[in-house]
Amino acid sequence: MSIKVSKLSKLYGEQKALDEVSFEIPKGEIVGFLGPNGAGKSTMMKILTGYIPQSSGEAQVCDLDVSEESISVRQRVGYLPEHNPLYLEMYVKEYLRFMAGVHKASKESVDAMIEKVGLSPEKHKKLGQLSKGYRQRVGLAAALLHQPEVLILDEPTTGLDVNQLVEIRQLIKEAGQDKTVMLSTHIMQEVEFLCDRVIIINNGKIVADRPIADLKELTLGTVYQVEFDKPQTKSALKKIDGLIKVEELDGNRWLLEGRPDIDLRAKVFEFAVANETAVLEIQKRSASLEEVFKKLTKN
């Protein structure tokens, strides 16, 4: 297991930033670690990378205890923190060569990484002269230089324009083919494009840990857009067994939400037969990850 966390808590004075959090991430999986501001995301990432200690519980990266074997863990992890720390007076290539030396990576790997993350036009500039988007690329290049087994990225696409977003997302996707990637972001489209699974944290506790498709079904139930051949009433439709919510659209069309443990389509057709009406259209409506996130993190 690349990352294993068991009953991990972190206290800042009397404030509990993490409250007995447990999860596992296997090799080769890209996982979105989501939550509102102050939920504990950055705290968890800092613990996993050895920047701060936990108050209680256990955390392992590549089967190494992050508390007892912190240096060995850092050798296996590439980390891009939310506030990307850079030596702004250094040149791009100079800085990456310095980072390569820290990790005992070759100079050739620096040139290859500059090309890979699209830094070639800026490689002779000082870091302080770069835009925020290019600084993020430098941070990502530094995180990847030593070919880490685990990649931990905290808001990696902050400040990128649309074209840069596409390139960096593809780079992260490629990295996930042979690395474990833990990704924190507020951009839900990014999560849906990149991630196999999401872990959602709120107030220091995990409120969901599932593949994205399963999470949508579990959280919002099953939602169908249904069109009947005759007008219906909300009171009549509410009698459908297992129905949670009824919303009238236009014409004879309705939005029906049922419990996830029932076959809502079958119930709708049973209703149609009993009421001598026909179902002209029934179409499943996919919930957005943003809807799921709002529902699970609403205090």
C-alpha positions in Angstrom: 0.0 0.0 0.0 1.5 3.4 -1.0 -0.3 5.4 1.6 -1.9 4.1 4.7 -3.5 6.3 7.4 -5.0 4.8 10.6 -6.9 6.8 13.2 -4.8 9.9 12.6 -5.5 13.1 14.6 -3.9 16.5 14.7 -4.4 19.1 17.4 -3.5 22.8 17.2 -4.0 23.8 20.8 -7.6 22.8 21.5 -8.6 22.9 17.9 -8.8 19.4 16.2 -7.7 19.8 12.6 -7.9 16.0 11.9 -10.1 13.7 13.9 -9.2 9.9 13.8 -8.9 9.9 10.0 -8.3 6.5 8.3 -7.8 5.6 4.6 -5.6 3.7 2.2 -4.4 4.5 -1.3 -2.8 1.7 -3.4 -0.1 2.2 -6.0 -1.1 3.5 -9.4 -4.3 5.3 -8.2 -5.1 9.0 -8.5 -7.2 10.1 -5.6 -8.8 13.5 -5.1 -8.6 14.7 -1.5 -11.3 17.2 -1.2 -12.9 19.5 1.4 -13.8 23.1 2.1 -11.3 25.6 3.4 -10.1 24.6 6.9 -11.3 21.0 6.6 -7.8 19.5 7.2 -6.5 18.8 3.7 -3.2 20.6 3.8 -2.6 19.4 7.4 -2.9 15.8 6.2 -0.6 16.4 3.3 2.0 18.0 5.5 1.9 15.0 7.9 2.3 12.5 5.0 5.3 14.4 3.7 7.0 14.8 7.1 6.6 18.5 7.5 4.7 18.3 10.7 4.0 15.5 13.1 0.6 14.1 13.9 -0.8 14.2 17.5 -1.9 10.6 17.5 -2.6 7.7 15.1 -0.3 6.2 12.4 0.6 7.2 8.9 2.7 5.1 6.4 4.0 6.0 3.0 5.5 3.1 0.9 5.3 1.0 4.1 7.5 3.5 6.0 6.3 5.2 9.2 6.3 9.0 8.5 7.2 9.8 12.1 10.1 7.3 12.5 11.4 7.2 9.0 10.8 10.7 7.8 13.9 11.1 5.6 13.2 7.8 3.8 9.6 8.9 3.2 10.7 12.2 1.7 13.0 10.3 -0.7 10.0 8.5 -2.1 7.6 11.4 -2.2 7.2 14.3 -4.6 5.4 17.2 -2.9 3.9 20.4 -4.3 2.5 22.5 -1.4 -0.3 24.9 -1.8 2.0 27.9 -1.3 4.8 26.9 -3.6 8.1 27.9 -1.8 10.8 28.9 -4.3 14.1 30.8 -4.1 13.1 33.7 -6.2 16.6 35.0 -6.9 17.7 31.7 -8.5 17.3 31.0 -12.2 14.9 28.2 -13.3 17.6 25.8 -14.4 19.8 26.7 -11.5 17.0 26.0 -9.0 16.1 22.6 -10.6 19.7 21.6 -10.7 20.0 22.5 -7.0 16.9 20.3 -6.3 18.3 17.5 -8.4 21.4 17.6 -6.2 19.4 17.4 -3.0 17.7 14.2 -4.4 20.9 12.9 -6.1 19.2 13.0 -9.5 21.2 13.6 -12.7 21.7 16.9 -14.5 20.2 15.2 -17.6 17.0 14.7 -15.7 16.7 18.4 -15.2 16.8 19.2 -18.9 14.3 16.4 -19.6 11.9 17.7 -16.9 12.2 21.3 -18.1 11.0 20.1 -21.5 8.4 17.8 -20.1 6.6 20.5 -18.0 6.9 23.2 -20.7 9.5 25.4 -19.1 11.9 25.7 -22.0 11.0 29.3 -23.0 11.5 30.4 -19.4 14.5 28.3 -18.3 17.0 31.2 -18.3 14.8 33.5 -16.2 14.9 34.1 -12.5 12.1 32.5 -10.6 11.0 35.9 -9.4 10.4 37.0 -13.0 8.0 34.1 -13.7 4.2 34.3 -13.7 2.3 32.3 -11.1 1.5 29.6 -13.7 5.1 29.1 -14.6 6.1 29.0 -10.9 3.6 26.2 -10.5 5.3 24.4 -13.3 8.7 24.8 -11.6 7.2 23.4 -8.4 5.8 20.4 -10.2 9.1 19.8 -12.0 10.9 19.8 -8.7 8.4 17.3 -7.3 8.9 15.0 -10.2 12.7 15.2 -10.6 13.7 12.3 -8.4 11.0 10.0 -9.9 9.1 9.6 -6.7 6.8 6.6 -6.0 4.1 8.9 -4.5 3.1 12.4 -5.7 1.2 14.7 -3.3 -0.1 17.8 -4.9 -1.9 20.6 -3.0 -3.8 22.9 -5.5 -1.3 22.2 -8.3 -3.1 24.2 -11.0 -3.5 27.4 -9.1 -2.8 30.4 -11.4 -2.7 28.4 -14.7 -4.5 29.6 -17.8 -6.7 27.3 -19.8 -3.9 26.0 -22.1 -1.6 25.4 -19.2 -4.4 23.6 -17.3 -4.7 21.1 -20.1 -1.0 20.4 -20.3 -0.5 20.1 -16.5 -3.6 17.8 -16.1 -2.2 15.6 -18.8 1.2 15.5 -17.1 -0.5 14.5 -13.8 -2.5 11.9 -15.6 0.6 10.4 -17.1 2.4 10.4 -13.7 -0.5 8.4 -12.3 0.2 5.5 -14.6 3.1 4.4 -12.4 2.8 6.5 -9.3 0.3 7.0 -6.5 -1.1 10.6 -6.8 -2.9 12.4 -4.0 -4.4 15.6 -5.3 -6.2 18.4 -3.5 -8.1 21.0 -5.6 -11.2 23.1 -5.5 -11.8 22.6 -9.3 -14.3 19.8 -9.6 -13.9 19.3 -13.4 -10.2 18.6 -12.6 -11.1 15.9 -10.2 -13.5 14.3 -12.6 -10.9 14.3 -15.4 -8.0 13.1 -13.3 -9.2 11.0 -10.4 -10.3 7.4 -10.0 -11.7 8.0 -6.5 -12.4 10.8 -4.1 -11.9 11.2 -0.4 -14.0 14.1 1.1 -13.1 15.5 4.4 -15.1 18.0 6.5 -14.3 19.4 9.9 -11.4 17.0 10.2 -13.5 13.9 9.6 -13.8 11.8 6.4 -17.4 12.0 5.1 -16.9 10.0 1.9 -14.4 7.7 0.3 -15.6 6.1 -2.9 -15.1 5.9 -6.7 -16.7 9.1 -8.2 -19.6 7.3 -9.9 -20.5 5.3 -6.8 -20.4 8.5 -4.7 -22.8 10.3 -6.9 -25.3 7.4 -6.8 -25.0 6.9 -3.0 -25.2 10.6 -2.1 -27.9 11.9 -4.4 -30.0 8.8 -5.0 -31.2 7.9 -8.5 -32.5 10.8 -10.5 -34.6 10.4 -13.7 -36.2 12.9 -16.1 -39.5 11.4 -17.1 -42.0 12.5 -19.7 -45.6 11.2 -19.6 -48.2 11.4 -22.4 -50.7 13.0 -20.1 -50.6 15.7 -17.4 -49.8 14.4 -13.9 -50.0 15.9 -10.4 -47.2 16.1 -7.9 -49.5 14.5 -5.2 -50.1 11.5 -7.5 -46.4 11.1 -8.4 -45.4 11.3 -4.7 -47.2 8.0 -4.2 -44.5 6.2 -6.2 -42.8 3.8 -3.8 -39.3 4.9 -2.8 -39.5 8.4 -4.2 -37.6 11.1 -2.3 -38.2 14.2 -4.4 -40.5 15.4 -7.2 -39.8 18.5 -9.3 -42.0 19.7 -12.1 -40.3 20.8 -15.3 -42.2 21.9 -18.5 -45.0 20.2 -20.4 -45.6 16.7 -19.0 -41.9 16.3 -17.9 -40.8 15.7 -14.3 -37.6 15.2 -12.4 -38.0 12.2 -10.0 -35.4 11.3 -7.4 -35.6 7.9 -5.7 -33.7 6.0 -3.1 -30.5 4.3 -4.3 -31.7 0.9 -3.2 -34.7 0.8 -5.5 -35.1 0.4 -9.3 -36.9 3.7 -9.9 -37.6 2.9 -13.5 -39.6 -0.1 -12.6 -41.6 1.9 -10.1 -42.3 4.6 -12.7 -43.6 2.1 -15.2 -45.8 0.4 -12.5 -47.2 3.9 -11.8 -47.9 4.4 -15.5 -49.7 1.1 -15.9 -51.8 1.7 -12.8 -52.8 5.2 -13.9 -53.4 4.4 -17.6 -50.7 6.7 -18.9 -47.6 6.1 -21.1 -44.0 7.0 -20.4 -42.7 8.8 -23.5 -39.2 9.2 -22.2 -37.2 8.3 -19.2 -33.6 9.4 -19.0 -31.2 9.1 -16.1 -29.8 12.4 -14.9 -26.1 12.4 -13.8 -25.4 14.4 -10.7 -22.3 16.7 -10.8 -19.4 16.2 -8.4 -20.0 19.7 -7.2 -23.6 18.8 -6.1 -22.2 15.8 -4.2 -19.5 18.0 -2.6 -21.9 20.7 -1.5 -24.3 18.1 0.0 -21.6 16.3 2.0 -19.9 19.4 3.3 -22.9 21.5 4.2 -22.7 22.4 7.9 
